[in-house]
Each structure stands twice: as C-alpha cells, then as structure tokens.
Amino acid sequence: MVEGNYKYKFNNGFIAMSDTHAACMNFVNAIETIPRIIAHQYEERTAKLKADVPQYSKSIVAMTWGKKDELK
C-alpha cells in the first residue's frame, strides 16, 4: 500500500507471496500510473479555469474604480 495524496491498495493489502515477481510488478505498475493520474487532474482543473476566464475578465473590465476622482 502506498499512501500520501494518492492511495493505492491491491489485493486488500496482502502481497501475493507465491509469485514475488508479480507482487513487485504490482507496486511498480501503481507507481507508473501516478504521473498519468496527476496529468489528468491537471487537465481537468485547467479546462475548468479556462472556461471561467471570459466571465471574470468581463466583470473586471466592467468594474468602476472608486479612487478615480481622488487620483484626478
């Protein structure tokens, strides 16, 4: 089991001792999938934020600045 921000648990935490190579490869395969998972989550977050940019930019441009008269 590998814990941190991601949790990987195979075979309910029991290592298959009959085939030690397979048990080792399960762990290695789990480690190899982590970058793909992180990239997928990054892409989802980026797409969501990019969708919000036009809405935020319109609201910021439409705002009036309260210090305009004081600056004059």
CHARMM internal coordinates of N, CA and C (Angstrom, degrees):
IC EDIT
DIST 1 N 1 CA 1.4504
DIST 1 CA 1 C 1.5172
ANGL 1 N 1 CA 1 C 108.17
DIST 1 C 2 N 1.3018
ANGL 1 CA 1 C 2 N 116.42
DIHE 1 N 1 CA 1 C 2 N 133.48
DIST 2 N 2 CA 1.4605
ANGL 1 C 2 N 2 CA 122.65
DIHE 1 CA 1 C 2 N 2 CA 177.34
DIST 2 CA 2 C 1.5155
ANGL 2 N 2 CA 2 C 106.35
DIHE 1 C 2 N 2 CA 2 C -115.26
DIST 2 C 3 N 1.3095
ANGL 2 CA 2 C 3 N 116.78
DIHE 2 N 2 CA 2 C 3 N 124.69
DIST 3 N 3 CA 1.4570
ANGL 2 C 3 N 3 CA 119.81
DIHE 2 CA 2 C 3 N 3 CA -179.98
DIST 3 CA 3 C 1.5111
ANGL 3 N 3 CA 3 C 110.23
DIHE 2 C 3 N 3 CA 3 C -121.15
DIST 3 C 4 N 1.2792
ANGL 3 CA 3 C 4 N 114.97
DIHE 3 N 3 CA 3 C 4 N 153.94
DIST 4 N 4 CA 1.4531
ANGL 3 C 4 N 4 CA 124.51
DIHE 3 CA 3 C 4 N 4 CA 179.91
DIST 4 CA 4 C 1.5087
ANGL 4 N 4 CA 4 C 104.59
DIHE 3 C 4 N 4 CA 4 C 166.37
DIST 4 C 5 N 1.3213
ANGL 4 CA 4 C 5 N 117.25
DIHE 4 N 4 CA 4 C 5 N -131.89
DIST 5 N 5 CA 1.4534
ANGL 4 C 5 N 5 CA 120.38
DIHE 4 CA 4 C 5 N 5 CA 172.66
DIST 5 CA 5 C 1.5216
ANGL 5 N 5 CA 5 C 110.51
DIHE 4 C 5 N 5 CA 5 C -71.30
DIST 5 C 6 N 1.3306
ANGL 5 CA 5 C 6 N 115.49
DIHE 5 N 5 CA 5 C 6 N -24.08
DIST 6 N 6 CA 1.4665
ANGL 5 C 6 N 6 CA 121.39
DIHE 5 CA 5 C 6 N 6 CA 179.12
DIST 6 CA 6 C 1.5146
ANGL 6 N 6 CA 6 C 107.96
DIHE 5 C 6 N 6 CA 6 C -119.29
DIST 6 C 7 N 1.2927
ANGL 6 CA 6 C 7 N 115.57
DIHE 6 N 6 CA 6 C 7 N 145.67
DIST 7 N 7 CA 1.4502
ANGL 6 C 7 N 7 CA 119.62
DIHE 6 CA 6 C 7 N 7 CA -179.72
DIST 7 CA 7 C 1.5154
ANGL 7 N 7 CA 7 C 108.22
DIHE 6 C 7 N 7 CA 7 C -123.21
DIST 7 C 8 N 1.2991
ANGL 7 CA 7 C 8 N 116.49
DIHE 7 N 7 CA 7 C 8 N 123.11
DIST 8 N 8 CA 1.4570
ANGL 7 C 8 N 8 CA 121.52
DIHE 7 CA 7 C 8 N 8 CA 178.51
DIST 8 CA 8 C 1.5095
ANGL 8 N 8 CA 8 C 107.65
DIHE 7 C 8 N 8 CA 8 C -119.28
DIST 8 C 9 N 1.2826
ANGL 8 CA 8 C 9 N 115.76
DIHE 8 N 8 CA 8 C 9 N 125.22
DIST 9 N 9 CA 1.4522
ANGL 8 C 9 N 9 CA 120.40
DIHE 8 CA 8 C 9 N 9 CA -179.76
DIST 9 CA 9 C 1.5154
ANGL 9 N 9 CA 9 C 107.27
DIHE 8 C 9 N 9 CA 9 C -136.54
DIST 9 C 10 N 1.3031
ANGL 9 CA 9 C 10 N 117.02
DIHE 9 N 9 CA 9 C 10 N 122.90
DIST 10 N 10 CA 1.4534
ANGL 9 C 10 N 10 CA 121.79
DIHE 9 CA 9 C 10 N 10 CA -178.68
DIST 10 CA 10 C 1.5144
ANGL 10 N 10 CA 10 C 108.77
DIHE 9 C 10 N 10 CA 10 C -120.23
DIST 10 C 11 N 1.3075
ANGL 10 CA 10 C 11 N 116.70
DIHE 10 N 10 CA 10 C 11 N 136.03
DIST 11 N 11 CA 1.4581
ANGL 10 C 11 N 11 CA 122.65
DIHE 10 CA 10 C 11 N 11 CA 176.61
DIST 11 CA 11 C 1.5374
ANGL 11 N 11 CA 11 C 111.47
DIHE 10 C 11 N 11 CA 11 C 58.96
DIST 11 C 12 N 1.3095
ANGL 11 CA 11 C 12 N 116.48
DIHE 11 N 11 CA 11 C 12 N 37.61
DIST 12 N 12 CA 1.4686
ANGL 11 C 12 N 12 CA 123.43
DIHE 11 CA 11 C 12 N 12 CA 179.01
DIST 12 CA 12 C 1.5220
ANGL 12 N 12 CA 12 C 112.74
DIHE 11 C 12 N 12 CA 12 C 55.38
DIST 12 C 13 N 1.3214
ANGL 12 CA 12 C 13 N 116.14
DIHE 12 N 12 CA 12 C 13 N 31.62
DIST 13 N 13 CA 1.4571
ANGL 12 C 13 N 13 CA 120.50
DIHE 12 CA 12 C 13 N 13 CA 176.89
DIST 13 CA 13 C 1.5101
ANGL 13 N 13 CA 13 C 114.89
DIHE 12 C 13 N 13 CA 13 C 85.67
DIST 13 C 14 N 1.3189
ANGL 13 CA 13 C 14 N 118.60
DIHE 13 N 13 CA 13 C 14 N -1.31
DIST 14 N 14 CA 1.4583
ANGL 13 C 14 N 14 CA 121.34
DIHE 13 CA 13 C 14 N 14 CA 179.95
DIST 14 CA 14 C 1.5179
ANGL 14 N 14 CA 14 C 109.73
DIHE 13 C 14 N 14 CA 14 C -96.33
DIST 14 C 15 N 1.3241
ANGL 14 CA 14 C 15 N 116.15
DIHE 14 N 14 CA 14 C 15 N 126.80
DIST 15 N 15 CA 1.4518
ANGL 14 C 15 N 15 CA 120.94
DIHE 14 CA 14 C 15 N 15 CA 179.77
DIST 15 CA 15 C 1.5196
ANGL 15 N 15 CA 15 C 108.51
DIHE 14 C 15 N 15 CA 15 C -82.55
DIST 15 C 16 N 1.3302
ANGL 15 CA 15 C 16 N 116.35
DIHE 15 N 15 CA 15 C 16 N 136.34
DIST 16 N 16 CA 1.4637
ANGL 15 C 16 N 16 CA 121.47
DIHE 15 CA 15 C 16 N 16 CA 178.84
DIST 16 CA 16 C 1.5300
ANGL 16 N 16 CA 16 C 108.10
DIHE 15 C 16 N 16 CA 16 C -75.79
DIST 16 C 17 N 1.3074
ANGL 16 CA 16 C 17 N 116.75
DIHE 16 N 16 CA 16 C 17 N 95.65
DIST 17 N 17 CA 1.4602
ANGL 16 C 17 N 17 CA 120.66
DIHE 16 CA 16 C 17 N 17 CA -175.51
DIST 17 CA 17 C 1.5189
ANGL 17 N 17 CA 17 C 112.53
DIHE 16 C 17 N 17 CA 17 C -75.10
DIST 17 C 18 N 1.3175
ANGL 17 CA 17 C 18 N 118.96
DIHE 17 N 17 CA 17 C 18 N -16.78
DIST 18 N 18 CA 1.4559
ANGL 17 C 18 N 18 CA 120.12
DIHE 17 CA 17 C 18 N 18 CA 179.81
DIST 18 CA 18 C 1.5243
ANGL 18 N 18 CA 18 C 110.96
DIHE 17 C 18 N 18 CA 18 C -68.37
DIST 18 C 19 N 1.3184
ANGL 18 CA 18 C 19 N 117.33
DIHE 18 N 18 CA 18 C 19 N -30.66
DIST 19 N 19 CA 1.4577
ANGL 18 C 19 N 19 CA 121.48
DIHE 18 CA 18 C 19 N 19 CA 178.24
DIST 19 CA 19 C 1.5253
ANGL 19 N 19 CA 19 C 107.81
DIHE 18 C 19 N 19 CA 19 C -128.96
DIST 19 C 20 N 1.3248
ANGL 19 CA 19 C 20 N 115.72
DIHE 19 N 19 CA 19 C 20 N 90.78
DIST 20 N 20 CA 1.4628
ANGL 19 C 20 N 20 CA 120.07
DIHE 19 CA 19 C 20 N 20 CA -174.26
DIST 20 CA 20 C 1.5302
ANGL 20 N 20 CA 20 C 111.70
DIHE 19 C 20 N 20 CA 20 C -67.18
DIST 20 C 21 N 1.3105
ANGL 20 CA 20 C 21 N 117.54
DIHE 20 N 20 CA 20 C 21 N -32.50
DIST 21 N 21 CA 1.4697
ANGL 20 C 21 N 21 CA 120.00
DIHE 20 CA 20 C 21 N 21 CA 179.26
DIST 21 CA 21 C 1.5322
ANGL 21 N 21 CA 21 C 110.17
DIHE 20 C 21 N 21 CA 21 C -64.30
DIST 21 C 22 N 1.3297
ANGL 21 CA 21 C 22 N 116.05
DIHE 21 N 21 CA 21 C 22 N -43.98
DIST 22 N 22 CA 1.4658
ANGL 21 C 22 N 22 CA 120.15
DIHE 21 CA 21 C 22 N 22 CA 178.60
DIST 22 CA 22 C 1.5252
ANGL 22 N 22 CA 22 C 110.53
DIHE 21 C 22 N 22 CA 22 C -64.40
DIST 22 C 23 N 1.3360
ANGL 22 CA 22 C 23 N 116.90
DIHE 22 N 22 CA 22 C 23 N -39.23
DIST 23 N 23 CA 1.4654
ANGL 22 C 23 N 23 CA 120.65
DIHE 22 CA 22 C 23 N 23 CA 178.94
DIST 23 CA 23 C 1.5251
ANGL 23 N 23 CA 23 C 110.44
DIHE 22 C 23 N 23 CA 23 C -62.82
DIST 23 C 24 N 1.3079
ANGL 23 CA 23 C 24 N 116.76
DIHE 23 N 23 CA 23 C 24 N -41.01
DIST 24 N 24 CA 1.4675
ANGL 23 C 24 N 24 CA 121.05
DIHE 23 CA 23 C 24 N 24 CA 178.30
DIST 24 CA 24 C 1.5252
ANGL 24 N 24 CA 24 C 110.72
DIHE 23 C 24 N 24 CA 24 C -67.41
DIST 24 C 25 N 1.3077
ANGL 24 CA 24 C 25 N 117.07
DIHE 24 N 24 CA 24 C 25 N -41.50
DIST 25 N 25 CA 1.4635
ANGL 24 C 25 N 25 CA 120.88
DIHE 24 CA 24 C 25 N 25 CA -177.97
DIST 25 CA 25 C 1.5213
ANGL 25 N 25 CA 25 C 111.78
DIHE 24 C 25 N 25 CA 25 C -68.41
DIST 25 C 26 N 1.3305
ANGL 25 CA 25 C 26 N 118.34
DIHE 25 N 25 CA 25 C 26 N -29.50
DIST 26 N 26 CA 1.4724
ANGL 25 C 26 N 26 CA 120.66
DIHE 25 CA 25 C 26 N 26 CA 175.54
DIST 26 CA 26 C 1.5255
ANGL 26 N 26 CA 26 C 109.83
DIHE 25 C 26 N 26 CA 26 C -59.62
DIST 26 C 27 N 1.3259
ANGL 26 CA 26 C 27 N 115.94
DIHE 26 N 26 CA 26 C 27 N -44.08
DIST 27 N 27 CA 1.4598
ANGL 26 C 27 N 27 CA 121.01
DIHE 26 CA 26 C 27 N 27 CA 179.62
DIST 27 CA 27 C 1.5265
ANGL 27 N 27 CA 27 C 110.31
DIHE 26 C 27 N 27 CA 27 C -65.99
DIST 27 C 28 N 1.3216
ANGL 27 CA 27 C 28 N 117.15
DIHE 27 N 27 CA 27 C 28 N -45.75
DIST 28 N 28 CA 1.4664
ANGL 27 C 28 N 28 CA 121.29
DIHE 27 CA 27 C 28 N 28 CA -178.99
DIST 28 CA 28 C 1.5215
ANGL 28 N 28 CA 28 C 110.66
DIHE 27 C 28 N 28 CA 28 C -63.32
DIST 28 C 29 N 1.3123
ANGL 28 CA 28 C 29 N 117.48
DIHE 28 N 28 CA 28 C 29 N -42.03
DIST 29 N 29 CA 1.4685
ANGL 28 C 29 N 29 CA 121.18
DIHE 28 CA 28 C 29 N 29 CA 178.59
DIST 29 CA 29 C 1.5273
ANGL 29 N 29 CA 29 C 111.18
DIHE 28 C 29 N 29 CA 29 C -63.31
DIST 29 C 30 N 1.3206
ANGL 29 CA 29 C 30 N 116.34
DIHE 29 N 29 CA 29 C 30 N -37.66
DIST 30 N 30 CA 1.4670
ANGL 29 C 30 N 30 CA 119.96
DIHE 29 CA 29 C 30 N 30 CA 178.36
DIST 30 CA 30 C 1.5235
ANGL 30 N 30 CA 30 C 110.56
DIHE 29 C 30 N 30 CA 30 C -64.79
DIST 30 C 31 N 1.3292
ANGL 30 CA 30 C 31 N 116.99
DIHE 30 N 30 CA 30 C 31 N -42.00
DIST 31 N 31 CA 1.4702
ANGL 30 C 31 N 31 CA 121.14
DIHE 30 CA 30 C 31 N 31 CA 178.60
DIST 31 CA 31 C 1.5228
ANGL 31 N 31 CA 31 C 110.18
DIHE 30 C 31 N 31 CA 31 C -64.36
DIST 31 C 32 N 1.3232
ANGL 31 CA 31 C 32 N 117.67
DIHE 31 N 31 CA 31 C 32 N -37.78
DIST 32 N 32 CA 1.4557
ANGL 31 C 32 N 32 CA 121.15
DIHE 31 CA 31 C 32 N 32 CA -178.39
DIST 32 CA 32 C 1.5278
ANGL 32 N 32 CA 32 C 112.60
DIHE 31 C 32 N 32 CA 32 C -69.45
DIST 32 C 33 N 1.3270
ANGL 32 CA 32 C 33 N 118.42
DIHE 32 N 32 CA 32 C 33 N -23.92
DIST 33 N 33 CA 1.4665
ANGL 32 C 33 N 33 CA 120.06
DIHE 32 CA 32 C 33 N 33 CA -179.61
DIST 33 CA 33 C 1.5266
ANGL 33 N 33 CA 33 C 113.06
DIHE 32 C 33 N 33 CA 33 C -82.32
DIST 33 C 34 N 1.3135
ANGL 33 CA 33 C 34 N 118.43
DIHE 33 N 33 CA 33 C 34 N -15.85
DIST 34 N 34 CA 1.4633
ANGL 33 C 34 N 34 CA 121.34
DIHE 33 CA 33 C 34 N 34 CA -176.10
DIST 34 CA 34 C 1.5306
ANGL 34 N 34 CA 34 C 112.49
DIHE 33 C 34 N 34 CA 34 C -61.27
DIST 34 C 35 N 1.3430
ANGL 34 CA 34 C 35 N 120.94
DIHE 34 N 34 CA 34 C 35 N -46.08
DIST 35 N 35 CA 1.4717
ANGL 34 C 35 N 35 CA 118.67
DIHE 34 CA 34 C 35 N 35 CA 178.51
DIST 35 CA 35 C 1.5289
ANGL 35 N 35 CA 35 C 113.20
DIHE 34 C 35 N 35 CA 35 C -59.42
DIST 35 C 36 N 1.3208
ANGL 35 CA 35 C 36 N 117.16
DIHE 35 N 35 CA 35 C 36 N -36.51
DIST 36 N 36 CA 1.4659
ANGL 35 C 36 N 36 CA 120.36
DIHE 35 CA 35 C 36 N 36 CA 178.74
DIST 36 CA 36 C 1.5233
ANGL 36 N 36 CA 36 C 110.57
DIHE 35 C 36 N 36 CA 36 C -65.58
DIST 36 C 37 N 1.3208
ANGL 36 CA 36 C 37 N 117.33
DIHE 36 N 36 CA 36 C 37 N -40.16
DIST 37 N 37 CA 1.4631
ANGL 36 C 37 N 37 CA 121.55
DIHE 36 CA 36 C 37 N 37 CA 179.11
DIST 37 CA 37 C 1.5268
ANGL 37 N 37 CA 37 C 110.11
DIHE 36 C 37 N 37 CA 37 C -65.29
DIST 37 C 38 N 1.3208
ANGL 37 CA 37 C 38 N 116.41
DIHE 37 N 37 CA 37 C 38 N -43.29
DIST 38 N 38 CA 1.4643
ANGL 37 C 38 N 38 CA 120.65
DIHE 37 CA 37 C 38 N 38 CA 179.95
DIST 38 CA 38 C 1.5230
ANGL 38 N 38 CA 38 C 110.16
DIHE 37 C 38 N 38 CA 38 C -63.61
DIST 38 C 39 N 1.3341
ANGL 38 CA 38 C 39 N 117.25
DIHE 38 N 38 CA 38 C 39 N -43.15
DIST 39 N 39 CA 1.4673
ANGL 38 C 39 N 39 CA 120.69
DIHE 38 CA 38 C 39 N 39 CA 179.60
DIST 39 CA 39 C 1.5216
ANGL 39 N 39 CA 39 C 111.06
DIHE 38 C 39 N 39 CA 39 C -62.52
DIST 39 C 40 N 1.3191
ANGL 39 CA 39 C 40 N 117.01
DIHE 39 N 39 CA 39 C 40 N -40.17
DIST 40 N 40 CA 1.4705
ANGL 39 C 40 N 40 CA 121.04
DIHE 39 CA 39 C 40 N 40 CA 179.30
DIST 40 CA 40 C 1.5260
ANGL 40 N 40 CA 40 C 110.50
DIHE 39 C 40 N 40 CA 40 C -63.80
DIST 40 C 41 N 1.3323
ANGL 40 CA 40 C 41 N 116.62
DIHE 40 N 40 CA 40 C 41 N -44.34
DIST 41 N 41 CA 1.4588
ANGL 40 C 41 N 41 CA 119.85
DIHE 40 CA 40 C 41 N 41 CA 179.29
DIST 41 CA 41 C 1.5310
ANGL 41 N 41 CA 41 C 110.74
DIHE 40 C 41 N 41 CA 41 C -65.16
DIST 41 C 42 N 1.3261
ANGL 41 CA 41 C 42 N 117.73
DIHE 41 N 41 CA 41 C 42 N -37.40
DIST 42 N 42 CA 1.4614
ANGL 41 C 42 N 42 CA 121.29
DIHE 41 CA 41 C 42 N 42 CA 178.12
DIST 42 CA 42 C 1.5230
ANGL 42 N 42 CA 42 C 110.44
DIHE 41 C 42 N 42 CA 42 C -63.87
DIST 42 C 43 N 1.3382
ANGL 42 CA 42 C 43 N 116.21
DIHE 42 N 42 CA 42 C 43 N -43.34
DIST 43 N 43 CA 1.4632
ANGL 42 C 43 N 43 CA 119.81
DIHE 42 CA 42 C 43 N 43 CA 179.81
DIST 43 CA 43 C 1.5242
ANGL 43 N 43 CA 43 C 111.42
DIHE 42 C 43 N 43 CA 43 C -63.32
DIST 43 C 44 N 1.3198
ANGL 43 CA 43 C 44 N 117.58
DIHE 43 N 43 CA 43 C 44 N -40.14
DIST 44 N 44 CA 1.4687
ANGL 43 C 44 N 44 CA 120.54
DIHE 43 CA 43 C 44 N 44 CA 178.65
DIST 44 CA 44 C 1.5244
ANGL 44 N 44 CA 44 C 110.82
DIHE 43 C 44 N 44 CA 44 C -63.29
DIST 44 C 45 N 1.3330
ANGL 44 CA 44 C 45 N 116.61
DIHE 44 N 44 CA 44 C 45 N -46.40
DIST 45 N 45 CA 1.4652
ANGL 44 C 45 N 45 CA 120.05
DIHE 44 CA 44 C 45 N 45 CA -179.72
DIST 45 CA 45 C 1.5244
ANGL 45 N 45 CA 45 C 111.36
DIHE 44 C 45 N 45 CA 45 C -63.94
DIST 45 C 46 N 1.3309
ANGL 45 CA 45 C 46 N 116.48
DIHE 45 N 45 CA 45 C 46 N -41.74
DIST 46 N 46 CA 1.4549
ANGL 45 C 46 N 46 CA 120.76
DIHE 45 CA 45 C 46 N 46 CA -179.86
DIST 46 CA 46 C 1.5212
ANGL 46 N 46 CA 46 C 111.23
DIHE 45 C 46 N 46 CA 46 C -63.63
DIST 46 C 47 N 1.3239
ANGL 46 CA 46 C 47 N 117.25
DIHE 46 N 46 CA 46 C 47 N -42.91
DIST 47 N 47 CA 1.4681
ANGL 46 C 47 N 47 CA 120.54
DIHE 46 CA 46 C 47 N 47 CA 179.56
DIST 47 CA 47 C 1.5316
ANGL 47 N 47 CA 47 C 110.58
DIHE 46 C 47 N 47 CA 47 C -62.95
DIST 47 C 48 N 1.3168
ANGL 47 CA 47 C 48 N 116.88
DIHE 47 N 47 CA 47 C 48 N -40.19
DIST 48 N 48 CA 1.4670
ANGL 47 C 48 N 48 CA 120.84
DIHE 47 CA 47 C 48 N 48 CA 179.69
DIST 48 CA 48 C 1.5319
ANGL 48 N 48 CA 48 C 110.42
DIHE 47 C 48 N 48 CA 48 C -65.22
DIST 48 C 49 N 1.3298
ANGL 48 CA 48 C 49 N 116.79
DIHE 48 N 48 CA 48 C 49 N -42.97
DIST 49 N 49 CA 1.4592
ANGL 48 C 49 N 49 CA 119.81
DIHE 48 CA 48 C 49 N 49 CA -179.81
DIST 49 CA 49 C 1.5275
ANGL 49 N 49 CA 49 C 111.98
DIHE 48 C 49 N 49 CA 49 C -69.41
DIST 49 C 50 N 1.3264
ANGL 49 CA 49 C 50 N 117.01
DIHE 49 N 49 CA 49 C 50 N -37.11
DIST 50 N 50 CA 1.4675
ANGL 49 C 50 N 50 CA 119.82
DIHE 49 CA 49 C 50 N 50 CA 177.94
DIST 50 CA 50 C 1.5210
ANGL 50 N 50 CA 50 C 111.30
DIHE 49 C 50 N 50 CA 50 C -64.25
DIST 50 C 51 N 1.3150
ANGL 50 CA 50 C 51 N 116.84
DIHE 50 N 50 CA 50 C 51 N -32.63
DIST 51 N 51 CA 1.4629
ANGL 50 C 51 N 51 CA 119.92
DIHE 50 CA 50 C 51 N 51 CA 178.47
DIST 51 CA 51 C 1.5288
ANGL 51 N 51 CA 51 C 111.01
DIHE 50 C 51 N 51 CA 51 C -68.53
DIST 51 C 52 N 1.3288
ANGL 51 CA 51 C 52 N 117.86
DIHE 51 N 51 CA 51 C 52 N -27.81
DIST 52 N 52 CA 1.4617
ANGL 51 C 52 N 52 CA 121.78
DIHE 51 CA 51 C 52 N 52 CA -178.62
DIST 52 CA 52 C 1.5299
ANGL 52 N 52 CA 52 C 113.36
DIHE 51 C 52 N 52 CA 52 C -84.69
DIST 52 C 53 N 1.3126
ANGL 52 CA 52 C 53 N 118.54
DIHE 52 N 52 CA 52 C 53 N -16.24
DIST 53 N 53 CA 1.4676
ANGL 52 C 53 N 53 CA 121.32
DIHE 52 CA 52 C 53 N 53 CA -175.37
DIST 53 CA 53 C 1.5307
ANGL 53 N 53 CA 53 C 112.61
DIHE 52 C 53 N 53 CA 53 C -58.23
DIST 53 C 54 N 1.3358
ANGL 53 CA 53 C 54 N 120.67
DIHE 53 N 53 CA 53 C 54 N -48.96
DIST 54 N 54 CA 1.4754
ANGL 53 C 54 N 54 CA 118.35
DIHE 53 CA 53 C 54 N 54 CA -179.19
DIST 54 CA 54 C 1.5274
ANGL 54 N 54 CA 54 C 113.22
DIHE 53 C 54 N 54 CA 54 C -59.62
DIST 54 C 55 N 1.3145
ANGL 54 CA 54 C 55 N 116.81
DIHE 54 N 54 CA 54 C 55 N -38.22
DIST 55 N 55 CA 1.4677
ANGL 54 C 55 N 55 CA 120.70
DIHE 54 CA 54 C 55 N 55 CA -179.83
DIST 55 CA 55 C 1.5228
ANGL 55 N 55 CA 55 C 110.28
DIHE 54 C 55 N 55 CA 55 C -64.67
DIST 55 C 56 N 1.3207
ANGL 55 CA 55 C 56 N 116.90
DIHE 55 N 55 CA 55 C 56 N -45.40
DIST 56 N 56 CA 1.4604
ANGL 55 C 56 N 56 CA 120.17
DIHE 55 CA 55 C 56 N 56 CA -178.88
DIST 56 CA 56 C 1.5216
ANGL 56 N 56 CA 56 C 111.64
DIHE 55 C 56 N 56 CA 56 C -69.49
DIST 56 C 57 N 1.3231
ANGL 56 CA 56 C 57 N 117.44
DIHE 56 N 56 CA 56 C 57 N -38.86
DIST 57 N 57 CA 1.4575
ANGL 56 C 57 N 57 CA 118.91
DIHE 56 CA 56 C 57 N 57 CA -178.50
DIST 57 CA 57 C 1.5235
ANGL 57 N 57 CA 57 C 110.94
DIHE 56 C 57 N 57 CA 57 C -66.70
DIST 57 C 58 N 1.3420
ANGL 57 CA 57 C 58 N 117.98
DIHE 57 N 57 CA 57 C 58 N -37.43
DIST 58 N 58 CA 1.4645
ANGL 57 C 58 N 58 CA 120.27
DIHE 57 CA 57 C 58 N 58 CA 177.49
DIST 58 CA 58 C 1.5216
ANGL 58 N 58 CA 58 C 110.66
DIHE 57 C 58 N 58 CA 58 C -64.67
DIST 58 C 59 N 1.3125
ANGL 58 CA 58 C 59 N 117.61
DIHE 58 N 58 CA 58 C 59 N -41.59
DIST 59 N 59 CA 1.4641
ANGL 58 C 59 N 59 CA 119.87
DIHE 58 CA 58 C 59 N 59 CA -178.51
DIST 59 CA 59 C 1.5294
ANGL 59 N 59 CA 59 C 110.97
DIHE 58 C 59 N 59 CA 59 C -69.38
DIST 59 C 60 N 1.3141
ANGL 59 CA 59 C 60 N 117.51
DIHE 59 N 59 CA 59 C 60 N -34.23
DIST 60 N 60 CA 1.4648
ANGL 59 C 60 N 60 CA 119.71
DIHE 59 CA 59 C 60 N 60 CA 179.20
DIST 60 CA 60 C 1.5249
ANGL 60 N 60 CA 60 C 110.78
DIHE 59 C 60 N 60 CA 60 C -71.39
DIST 60 C 61 N 1.3210
ANGL 60 CA 60 C 61 N 117.45
DIHE 60 N 60 CA 60 C 61 N -40.90
DIST 61 N 61 CA 1.4638
ANGL 60 C 61 N 61 CA 121.08
DIHE 60 CA 60 C 61 N 61 CA 179.86
DIST 61 CA 61 C 1.5295
ANGL 61 N 61 CA 61 C 110.27
DIHE 60 C 61 N 61 CA 61 C -66.51
DIST 61 C 62 N 1.3086
ANGL 61 CA 61 C 62 N 118.22
DIHE 61 N 61 CA 61 C 62 N -35.48
DIST 62 N 62 CA 1.4618
ANGL 61 C 62 N 62 CA 122.19
DIHE 61 CA 61 C 62 N 62 CA -177.67
DIST 62 CA 62 C 1.5259
ANGL 62 N 62 CA 62 C 112.87
DIHE 61 C 62 N 62 CA 62 C -76.11
DIST 62 C 63 N 1.3123
ANGL 62 CA 62 C 63 N 118.18
DIHE 62 N 62 CA 62 C 63 N -14.58
DIST 63 N 63 CA 1.4652
ANGL 62 C 63 N 63 CA 121.04
DIHE 62 CA 62 C 63 N 63 CA -177.53
DIST 63 CA 63 C 1.5294
ANGL 63 N 63 CA 63 C 110.51
DIHE 62 C 63 N 63 CA 63 C -68.30
DIST 63 C 64 N 1.3288
ANGL 63 CA 63 C 64 N 114.88
DIHE 63 N 63 CA 63 C 64 N 147.93
DIST 64 N 64 CA 1.4570
ANGL 63 C 64 N 64 CA 119.69
DIHE 63 CA 63 C 64 N 64 CA 173.28
DIST 64 CA 64 C 1.5240
ANGL 64 N 64 CA 64 C 107.80
DIHE 63 C 64 N 64 CA 64 C -101.73
DIST 64 C 65 N 1.3147
ANGL 64 CA 64 C 65 N 114.67
DIHE 64 N 64 CA 64 C 65 N 145.45
DIST 65 N 65 CA 1.4553
ANGL 64 C 65 N 65 CA 119.68
DIHE 64 CA 64 C 65 N 65 CA -178.33
DIST 65 CA 65 C 1.5103
ANGL 65 N 65 CA 65 C 109.05
DIHE 64 C 65 N 65 CA 65 C -93.62
DIST 65 C 66 N 1.3028
ANGL 65 CA 65 C 66 N 117.85
DIHE 65 N 65 CA 65 C 66 N 123.50
DIST 66 N 66 CA 1.4387
ANGL 65 C 66 N 66 CA 122.97
DIHE 65 CA 65 C 66 N 66 CA -175.44
DIST 66 CA 66 C 1.5162
ANGL 66 N 66 CA 66 C 114.93
DIHE 65 C 66 N 66 CA 66 C -70.10
DIST 66 C 67 N 1.3100
ANGL 66 CA 66 C 67 N 118.47
DIHE 66 N 66 CA 66 C 67 N -19.05
DIST 67 N 67 CA 1.4638
ANGL 66 C 67 N 67 CA 122.71
DIHE 66 CA 66 C 67 N 67 CA -176.25
DIST 67 CA 67 C 1.5299
ANGL 67 N 67 CA 67 C 113.27
DIHE 66 C 67 N 67 CA 67 C -94.77
DIST 67 C 68 N 1.3179
ANGL 67 CA 67 C 68 N 118.13
DIHE 67 N 67 CA 67 C 68 N 7.11
DIST 68 N 68 CA 1.4537
ANGL 67 C 68 N 68 CA 122.34
DIHE 67 CA 67 C 68 N 68 CA -176.57
DIST 68 CA 68 C 1.5364
ANGL 68 N 68 CA 68 C 111.76
DIHE 67 C 68 N 68 CA 68 C -59.61
DIST 68 C 69 N 1.3186
ANGL 68 CA 68 C 69 N 116.77
DIHE 68 N 68 CA 68 C 69 N -48.72
DIST 69 N 69 CA 1.4690
ANGL 68 C 69 N 69 CA 120.21
DIHE 68 CA 68 C 69 N 69 CA -179.51
DIST 69 CA 69 C 1.5215
ANGL 69 N 69 CA 69 C 111.47
DIHE 68 C 69 N 69 CA 69 C -65.45
DIST 69 C 70 N 1.3076
ANGL 69 CA 69 C 70 N 117.00
DIHE 69 N 69 CA 69 C 70 N -39.19
DIST 70 N 70 CA 1.4633
ANGL 69 C 70 N 70 CA 121.04
DIHE 69 CA 69 C 70 N 70 CA 179.16
DIST 70 CA 70 C 1.5213
ANGL 70 N 70 CA 70 C 110.96
DIHE 69 C 70 N 70 CA 70 C -64.45
DIST 70 C 71 N 1.3206
ANGL 70 CA 70 C 71 N 117.03
DIHE 70 N 70 CA 70 C 71 N -36.43
DIST 71 N 71 CA 1.4489
ANGL 70 C 71 N 71 CA 121.29
DIHE 70 CA 70 C 71 N 71 CA 179.28
DIST 71 CA 71 C 1.5285
ANGL 71 N 71 CA 71 C 111.94
DIHE 70 C 71 N 71 CA 71 C -68.69
DIST 71 C 72 N 1.3435
ANGL 71 CA 71 C 72 N 115.95
DIHE 71 N 71 CA 71 C 72 N -37.27
DIST 72 N 72 CA 1.4751
ANGL 71 C 72 N 72 CA 119.79
DIHE 71 CA 71 C 72 N 72 CA 177.87
DIST 72 CA 72 C 1.5074
ANGL 72 N 72 CA 72 C 109.90
DIHE 71 C 72 N 72 CA 72 C -61.14
END
COOR INIT
IC SEED 1 N 1 CA 1 C
IC BUILD
